[in-house]
Amino acid sequence: METASFPTKELRLHLVTWNVGTASPPPDVTSLLQLNSVSPTTDMYVIGLQEVNSKITNFLSDLAFDDPWSIFFMTVLSPLGYIKLSSVRMQGLLLLIFVKHVHLPFIRDIHTHYTRTGLYGYWGNKGGVSVRMSLFGHTICFMNCHLPAHIENTEQRLDDFEKILEMQFEGENVPSPLDHEVLFWFGDLNFRIADYGIHFVRESINNKRFNLLWEKDQLNMAKKNEPFLKEFKEGPLQFKPTYKFDLYSEVYDTSEKKRKPAWTDRILWKVKNLSEVASKEGEFPEEENLISVTLNNYVSHMSYGISDHKPVTGTFKLEMKPLVSDPLVMLNPEGEWSAEHDVLIRYSAVPEFPSSSWDWIGLFQVTFRHMKDYVTYAWVEDDEISSNRHSKQVYMSASEIPKAGGEFLLCYYSNNLQSIAGISEPFQIQPSRTPVEKDLPEEGSSWLQKPDNPESSGDSEQRKGI
């Protein structure tokens, strides 16, 4: 496939890092997520939290159920057309990724990982959580870290981050973090301002002369001296240090400890050496960019006071030449769908698509939150009724279609790829004309017979691979 013929694609990413200090979500995150912005629509939200409430009882229950912060962000973003693509949690560390529906078929090879560094690696109060993926054929990795505290622990912070960078995602041929084309590193990195006393630091902040403090920021100093940090970039620190504040205020620490203000909460990124990528791909001349990252906005959000840290956001533009331009599966509803009768789905896959008997097609409300949030589903093999060289038909029983109707879409889930391989345009289902109480069709009213419901086998969740 001649990649150079594809137009350059631009994606807008909005990254959040916030040490929430075990607090519950705030009433509103409109400004944090720039939901009222006149800028182009965000394509992907990447939200890294630290110190999410991680009491043992909460942590154990959160393994089975989504934690309050995940539910909160899903509630905010799903009505706007975002699905929770992936999440990974390690005690107080949480990384959430939300993406617009339209991009789902072009995001593949999603893997998560966590690395403990607290208490010699046995306790997960410090460390990193990571998500990697292939985005339009390009490899991207996100790392949310919480590194050791206190001004004297710079070396420990650097050692811990090196350890996190050395982790390996499970799976064959999955690159390590530094081998991704783009690596985002963010979190409560806990680097402090060295040498200067608290009065000089606070005076510089009050006069908005942040540049006086930059050269003594421990992370800035480390980037000059540590080879493994030199390729990481960061926007200018043109906002007040985000730690440590009295709760529900913009006043720096008035407790007995009177912590010195510091830029503990940071967002950095690294783009892999372009000539190295080009030579590996073998498709691009060395001078041509495969992917570029532009920082549009790097700010703190002072109005949020639930913890002693202020959240920081970075808004980025990713420009890339797509290596993947078509979905692996095209699918759509056949004819008009109604809760009155059985319905048909038609789909076609590209020749190289690695289909599986465990693949399924889900019916989702347009405001669905994540891949398990389906209304019903059909197995692509068990529920197939016709097949030819170009396409296949699968059916769903009228008994499973929501009687109230509404706006829905279809997603094809690939078990081998562990991701959505195709998504339909939104479409309407006509409501049933019979009273909603009559949930089951009368005998003989269904014009297609459905095989045994896979839910009854007891292993449907396992089969669906989610």
N, C-alpha and C positions, 0 to 999 in steps of 0.2 A: 504494500500500500504506500502510495507516494504522499508522505506526511506533509511535505512542503506546500502541497496544494490547499491544505486546510487554512482558513483564515485564523489569525491569532485570536485566542479567546482570553477575555478578561473576567476574573472572578474577584469579588470583594469579600474579604475575610475580616471578621471582628473578633478580636481576642480579648478575654477578660481574665485578670488575675485578682484574687481577693482572699485575704485571710479573714474569715468570717467569725473567728473567735467563739465558736460553738453556738452562735446566735441562730435564731430562726430567720427565715427570709423576710426582707422588708416588705412593706405594703406595695411598693411600686418600683419597677426597674426600667421605666421608660427612658430616662436619660442614660442609664448605664448601657443599655443596648441600642441607644440612638434610634429608638422606634419612631420618633417624630422628625428624624433628619430629612432634609431635602436632598441629601446625597443619593447616589444610586443605591438600589436595594441590596442589602447584604445577602450574599450567596451562602455563607457558612458562618455560624457562631461557634467559637471554641471557648469554653468556659472552664477555667481552672480555679478550684477553690481549695483552701487549706483550712485546717481546724474546723471542718464540718463536725458536728456533734458526734463523738466517737466513743461514748460510754459503751461498755461491753454489751449491755442489753440492747442498746440501739444498733450497735454494729451487727450483732447476730440477726436481729430482725431485718436490718437493711440488706442482708445477704439474700433474703427471700423476697423482699419487697423493695420498691424504689424508695429512696430516702426523701425527706421533705423538700430538699433543694432540687432534686431531679424532677419531682412532681411539680414544683413551683415553676421551673423554667419551661417544662412541657406545657403547662397550663397557659403560660404567657405566649409561647411561640407556635404551638400547633394551630391555633386559629388563624395565624398569619401565613400558613403554608409551609411550616418547617417540621421535619421529622427528626426525632432523636436517632442519629445514625449509629452512635457508639457511646459507651461510657465505661469507665474503669474506676474502681474505688479501692483504696488501701487505708483503712481506718479513717483518719481525718482528711486524707487527700482524695479529691474527686475531680475527674476530668469528663466533661460532657461535650459532645459534638452534635450540632444541629445543622441540617442542610435543607435547602429548597428541594421540593419533590422532583423538579425537572432534572436535577443533576444525578439522581439516584442510580440510573443505569450506567453511569460513567465512573462510579466509585466502586472499586473492587479491592480484593486482597486486604481486608481490614483485619488488623491484629491489635491486641492490647497486651500490656505487660505492666507489672509493678516491681519496684526494687526497694527493699527495706534497707535503710542505713542506720536507723536509730538503735541504740543499745546493741552495738556490734552486729547489726543485721537481723536480730531476733525480734525486734519490735518495730511496728510500722508507723510510729509517730513521726518519723522523718524519712525522707527518701523521694522517690519519683514514681509517677504513673504516666504511662505513654500509650498513644494510639498512633498507628501508622496505616497508610492506605495508598492505593494507586488512584490518582485523580486525573481523569482524561489521559491515562497512561503514564503520568508522572508520579514519582514517589515523594510522599510528604510524610513527615513525622512531627508529632506534637508531644512535648514533655512538660508536665506540670510538676514542679519540685518544691519541697519544703526542706531547706537546709538548716544546719545547726545555728543556734542563736549566739549572741554575745560578741562583743567587739574583738575579743582576743582569739576567736575561733576561725579566722580566715583560712588557715591551712586545712582545717577539718572540712570547711565548706567546699574547698577546691577538691580535696581528696574524695569527698562524697559524690560530687558531680562527676568526677572522672569515673568513679565506680558505676554510676547510673548510665553514663555513656557507653560503658563496656557491655551492658546487658544485651541479650539476644532474644528477639521475638521467636516464638515457636513457629515451625513450618519450614518447608524446603525453599531454598533460594530467596529467603526474606532478608533484605539487607539490614545491617546494624544501623543504629541511629545516624552515625556520621556519614554513612554511605547513601543516605537519601538525598535526592536533589535539593530539597528544602527541609530544614530542621528548625522548628520553633521551640525555644526554651524560655520558660516563664515560671512565675510562682513567687512565693515568699522566699527569696534567695538569701535574705538575712544579712547581706553585706552592709557595713556601717561606714560612717565618716570618721576616718582616723585623725589623730594628732590634734585637730582643733578642739577647743573647749566648748562647752554647751552654750556659753554666752555669745561667742563669736558665731557659732552655727545659727543660733536663733536670731541674732541681729542680721545676719546675711539673708535669712529667710524673710524676715519682716521687711527688709528693703528690696526683696525680690532679686537679690544678686546671687542667684543660684550658682552662677559660673564660678564664684569664689570657692565653692565647695567641691566642684567636680574632680579636681586633681587629687583630692584626698578620699574620694569614694573608693572603697576597697575593691569593688568590681572593676572600676575603670583602671585602677592600678594593676590588678591581676591580668587584665586583658593586654597590657603592655608587656608583661613578663612571662606569661604562661603560653607556650606554643599552642596548646589545644584550645585556647580561648580566642586566639588572634583573629580567626575568621568570623567570629560572631559579631554581628552589627547590632546597634541600638540607636534609637532616636535620641535627640538631645533631652536632657532632664530639665525641661522648662516648666516644671510644676513643683509644688512644695513637696518635701519629703513626706512619705505617706505613713510613717510610723514615728512616734507612738502618740495617739490622741486619747484624751478623756472621752469616754463614751458619749454619744449623741452631742458632740461638740466639734468645733474646729480649733480647739485649744490643745496645745501639746501637753504632754504628761505633767500633771501637777501633783502626782503622788510623791511619796517620800523618795522613791527611786529616781524620779526625774530623768527618765531615759533621754539620751541625746537623740534628736530627730535623725532619721536616716531614710534613704531610698531603698527600703528592703524589698519592695514589690516591683518586679521588673519584667519586661518582655524583650527578648533578643531573638535574632534569627541568623541563619547561616545558609547561603546558597552554595551548593557543591561546585567545585572548580569546573568551569564550563568546558574547557578543552578536554578534561578528563572524561566528562560525561559524553561529549561528542565522539571521542575516539572509541568509547565502549559501544555507543549506539551504532556507529558506522554509517549514519544516514545524514549527518549534518556537517557542514564545514565548521572548522574550529571557531571561526569568528561569529557564527550565528548563534544567537541565544535560544536555548531550549525553553527556559523559564526564567522569569525575573520577578523580583519582589520589590514593591515600592511602598514605603510607609507613608500613609496619608495623614495620620493623626495619632499622637501619643500623649495621653492626658490622664490625670487623676480625677476622681469624682468626690469632691469634698462634702457633698450634702449627705452622704451615707454615713451614719454614725452608730451602726449596730455593733461594731467591733472597734478595737484600738488601731486598726489599719484602715486606710482608705483604698477603695478599689482603683485599679489602673486598667485602662483599655488601650489597645493598639488596633488601628484600622489599616488594613493592607490591601493593595491591589496586586493580584497575581496575574501576570501576562504569560501565556504559554501557547506553544503550537501543539494542538491536541494530537496525541498519538492514537487516540480512540475517538472516532467521530460518529459512529452509529451504535445504537443499542444492540445487544446480542439477541434480544427477543422483542418483537413488535406484537402488541396485543390490543384488542378492542372488543367491546360488547357487540354482539350481532343483533341488529334490528333494535326495536324499542323494548326496553326492559320494563317489566311490570311485576308487582308482587302477586299478580293473578295467575301466572303460569311459569313453568320451567323456562330457563334462559340459557343462551349459548354464548360462549367466548371463543373467538377465533385468534389464533396466534401463529407466528412463524418465527423460526430461529435461523441465525446464520449457520452455514454449513459446519463451521468449526466449533459450534457451541457444545460444551460437555454436558449434555442433558443427563438426568438421573431419574429413576422411578420415585425418588423422594422429593422431586420438584413439585411445587404447588402454586396455585394462583389464588391470591386472597382478594376478597372484596372489602374495601376500606371506605369509611367516611372520608371526605376530603380533608377533614381536620384531624386525621389520625396522628397519634403521638409517636408510635414506634412500631416495629415489625410484628409484635405480638398483638397489636391493637386491631386485628381484623374482625369483621362482622361474621364472615364465614369464608370457606375456602373450598377449592376443588383440587384433587390430585390430578396431575396432568396425564398420568397413565390410567389410573383406576376409573376416572370420569371422562375419558376420551370416547367420543362417539363417531368421529370420522377423521380420516387422514389422507392427504395426498402429498405430492411432491413439494407443493408450495406452502401448505398450511395445515393446521389441525384444529379440530373443534372439541371443546370440553363443555360440559353442562353443569349447571347448578339447579338444584331442586327449588320449586316455588316455596316449599315449606321453610327454606333457609333465607329467603329474601325478606328484608325488613318490610313489614306491612305498611308502615307509614311512608315509605318511599323517601326521596330526597336526593342529594347530590353525592355521588360516590366515584371511586376510581378503582382500577384493577392493578395489582402488582404481581409479577412473576418472580418467585423466589427460587434461586438456584442453590441446591444443596451442595453441589461440588464447589461452587464459588463462595458459598456462605454470604450471599448478598443478593440484592434485587437486580435482576438482569433486564427487566423491562417494566414500564409503567404506562398505563393508558392515559388518555385525556380524561378530565372529569366528565361525567355524564349523569343524566337524570334517571331515576327509577320511579315509575308511576306508582302512586299508592294503591293499595287494595281497595276495591269498592265495597267489599264485605266488611262487617264489623271486625275490629282488630282482635276481639276476644277469640274469634274462630281462627286459632293459630295454625291448625293443621288443615290441609286441603281435604275435601271429601274424597272418599275412596273412588279411584278411577278418574279423578279430575286432572291428575298429572299426566302429561302426554309423553313423558319419558320416564323410564324406571331407573332409579338411582341404586348403585351397588351399596353394600354395607357401608355405613358411615365410618370413616377411619377413626373418628373420635372414640368409637366404641371399643377399639382395639386396645386402648389404654396407653399406647405409646405414640400418640399423634404428635405431641410436643417434641419427642425425641426424633421422630421421623422428619418433622419439619426443620430440624436442625437449627432451632433458635432458642 
